[in-house]
């Protein structure tokens, strides 16, 4: 099968080429480092599967898929280090054929690509488990620092008081609060306090 690789890290591209070259049924037909190069490569080389990193310098791999999805028969696989739920949901919305984490073993990558080539979808098992865990417990969406901020919100602390407790700037606290409200789908700080109370984080 013909593979195109879009990643801005030379070592990653070389590593992928080395792994794929071991197997006779894989042929790397093109490489690219950003959106412009990626779109051009896909349209010219017509790879059967395009492996696309999400973070391409200042570019986003999703933009490549949006641009060429209806113009080519290529299948699209996100190969990334990001296990963020937002990225995974965006990939699902774009109906990508695969989502594989860079920490996957080479044999897992090969297995996934062969399934995709046959018309199946393949999502990294580790990512699927993580998403299921997050679905079960919304708190798993938060980073450790965001959980600390949520607890402080529940105690009724102001942004300044939280910044002093956690030794961060008020601006950073505001960013954490915004992320918490977004991840937990809460309207405002009051709802965050209610959420913390209902989850038993505060008495």
C-alpha positions as CSV (number, residue, x, y, z in Angstrom):
1,X,0.0,0.0,0.0
2,X,1.2,3.5,-0.7
3,X,1.8,5.7,2.4
4,X,2.2,9.4,2.7
5,X,3.8,10.9,5.8
6,X,3.1,14.4,7.1
7,X,5.1,15.3,10.2
8,X,7.3,18.3,11.0
9,X,9.9,16.2,12.9
10,X,12.6,14.6,10.6
11,X,13.3,11.9,13.2
12,X,9.7,10.9,13.3
13,X,9.5,10.7,9.5
14,X,12.7,8.7,9.3
15,X,11.6,6.4,12.1
16,X,8.3,5.7,10.3
17,X,10.1,5.1,7.0
18,X,12.4,2.6,8.7
19,X,9.6,0.7,10.3
20,X,7.5,0.6,7.1
21,X,10.4,-0.4,4.9
22,X,10.7,-3.7,6.8
23,X,7.4,-4.9,5.3
24,X,7.0,-5.6,1.6
25,X,3.4,-4.4,1.4
26,X,4.2,-0.8,2.4
27,X,5.7,1.9,0.1
28,X,6.3,5.5,1.3
29,X,5.5,7.6,-1.7
30,X,5.8,11.1,-0.2
31,X,6.7,13.2,2.8
32,X,5.6,16.7,4.0
33,X,6.3,18.9,7.0
34,X,3.3,21.4,6.9
35,X,-0.2,21.9,5.6
36,X,0.8,23.4,2.3
37,X,3.3,20.6,1.5
38,X,0.9,18.0,2.8
39,X,-2.0,19.0,0.6
40,X,0.3,19.2,-2.4
41,X,1.9,15.8,-1.7
42,X,-1.5,14.1,-1.3
43,X,-2.9,15.6,-4.5
44,X,0.2,14.7,-6.5
45,X,1.3,11.3,-5.0
46,X,-2.2,10.1,-4.2
47,X,-1.2,7.9,-1.2
48,X,-3.7,5.2,-0.2
49,X,-3.1,6.1,3.4
50,X,-1.9,9.5,4.7
51,X,-0.3,9.5,8.1
52,X,-0.8,13.0,9.5
53,X,0.5,14.6,12.7
54,X,-1.8,17.1,14.4
55,X,0.8,19.7,15.3
56,X,2.7,20.8,12.3
57,X,4.5,23.9,13.6
58,X,1.9,26.6,13.4
59,X,-0.3,24.4,11.2
60,X,-2.9,21.8,12.3
61,X,-3.2,18.4,10.5
62,X,-7.0,18.6,10.6
63,X,-6.8,21.5,8.1
64,X,-5.2,19.1,5.5
65,X,-8.0,16.6,5.9
66,X,-10.7,19.3,5.5
67,X,-9.0,20.6,2.4
68,X,-8.5,17.3,0.5
69,X,-11.0,14.8,2.0
70,X,-13.5,15.2,-0.9
71,X,-10.9,15.5,-3.6
72,X,-9.0,12.2,-3.1
73,X,-9.6,8.5,-2.4
74,X,-6.9,8.6,0.3
75,X,-7.6,7.3,3.8
76,X,-6.5,9.5,6.7
77,X,-4.8,8.4,9.9
78,X,-4.0,10.8,12.7
79,X,-0.6,9.8,14.2
80,X,0.0,12.0,17.2
81,X,1.1,12.3,20.8
82,X,-2.1,14.0,21.7
83,X,-4.6,12.0,23.7
84,X,-6.8,15.1,24.3
85,X,-10.5,14.4,24.1
86,X,-11.1,17.5,22.0
87,X,-8.6,16.3,19.4
88,X,-10.2,12.8,19.4
89,X,-13.7,14.2,19.0
90,X,-12.6,16.5,16.2
91,X,-11.1,13.5,14.4
92,X,-14.4,11.6,14.8
93,X,-16.3,14.6,13.4
94,X,-14.0,14.6,10.3
95,X,-14.6,10.8,10.0
96,X,-10.9,9.9,9.9
97,X,-10.0,6.3,9.3
98,X,-7.6,6.0,12.2
99,X,-6.2,7.7,15.3
100,X,-3.0,6.2,16.5
101,X,-0.7,7.5,19.3
102,X,3.0,7.9,18.7
103,X,3.7,5.7,21.7
104,X,2.2,2.7,19.9
105,X,4.4,-0.2,19.2
106,X,5.5,-0.7,15.6
107,X,3.5,-3.9,15.3
108,X,0.4,-2.0,16.5
109,X,0.9,0.6,13.9
110,X,1.3,-2.0,11.1
111,X,-1.7,-3.9,12.3
112,X,-3.8,-0.7,12.4
113,X,-2.7,0.4,8.9
114,X,-3.5,-3.0,7.4
115,X,-7.0,-2.9,8.9
116,X,-7.5,0.6,7.5
117,X,-6.3,-0.5,4.1
118,X,-9.0,-3.1,4.1
119,X,-11.7,-0.5,4.7
120,X,-11.9,-0.7,8.5
121,X,-11.4,2.0,11.1
122,X,-8.7,1.7,13.7
123,X,-8.5,3.7,16.9
124,X,-5.6,3.2,19.3
125,X,-6.7,0.8,22.1
126,X,-5.0,2.9,24.8
127,X,-6.9,6.0,23.6
128,X,-10.2,4.2,23.5
129,X,-9.7,3.0,27.1
130,X,-8.8,6.6,28.2
131,X,-11.9,8.0,26.5
132,X,-14.1,5.4,28.1
133,X,-12.6,6.2,31.5
134,X,-13.2,9.9,30.9
135,X,-16.8,9.3,29.9
136,X,-17.4,7.5,33.2
137,X,-15.9,10.2,35.3
138,X,-15.9,13.9,34.1
139,X,-13.2,14.7,36.6
140,X,-10.8,12.7,34.5
141,X,-11.0,15.4,31.9
142,X,-9.1,17.7,34.2
143,X,-5.4,18.0,34.8
144,X,-4.1,17.7,38.4
145,X,-3.7,21.5,38.5
146,X,-7.2,22.1,37.2
147,X,-8.5,19.8,39.9
148,X,-6.7,21.9,42.5
149,X,-8.3,25.1,41.1
150,X,-11.7,23.4,41.1
151,X,-11.3,22.5,44.8
152,X,-10.2,26.1,45.6
153,X,-13.3,27.4,43.7
154,X,-15.4,25.1,45.8
155,X,-13.9,26.6,48.9
156,X,-15.0,30.1,47.6
157,X,-11.5,31.4,47.0
158,X,-11.1,34.4,44.6
159,X,-8.7,34.2,41.7
160,X,-6.1,36.2,43.7
161,X,-6.4,33.8,46.6
162,X,-6.1,30.8,44.3
163,X,-3.0,32.3,42.7
164,X,-1.4,32.8,46.1
165,X,-2.2,29.3,47.2
166,X,-0.9,27.7,44.0
167,X,2.0,30.1,43.4
168,X,0.8,31.0,39.9
169,X,-0.4,34.3,38.3
170,X,-4.0,35.4,38.4
171,X,-3.9,35.2,34.6
172,X,-3.0,31.5,34.8
173,X,-5.8,31.0,37.3
174,X,-8.3,32.6,34.9
175,X,-7.1,30.2,32.1
176,X,-7.5,27.2,34.4
177,X,-11.0,28.3,35.4
178,X,-11.9,28.8,31.7
179,X,-10.6,25.3,30.9
180,X,-12.5,23.8,33.8
181,X,-15.8,25.4,32.7
182,X,-15.3,24.3,29.1
183,X,-14.2,20.7,29.9
184,X,-17.1,20.1,32.4
185,X,-19.6,22.0,30.3
186,X,-20.4,24.4,33.1
187,X,-21.8,27.9,32.7
188,X,-19.9,29.8,35.4
189,X,-18.0,29.7,38.7
190,X,-21.2,29.1,40.7
191,X,-22.0,26.0,38.7
192,X,-18.4,24.9,39.3
193,X,-18.9,25.2,43.0
194,X,-22.1,23.2,42.8
195,X,-20.3,20.5,40.7
196,X,-17.5,20.3,43.3
197,X,-20.1,20.0,46.1
198,X,-22.1,17.3,44.3
199,X,-18.9,15.3,43.7
200,X,-18.1,15.4,47.3
201,X,-15.0,17.5,46.8
202,X,-16.1,20.0,49.5
203,X,-18.4,19.6,52.5
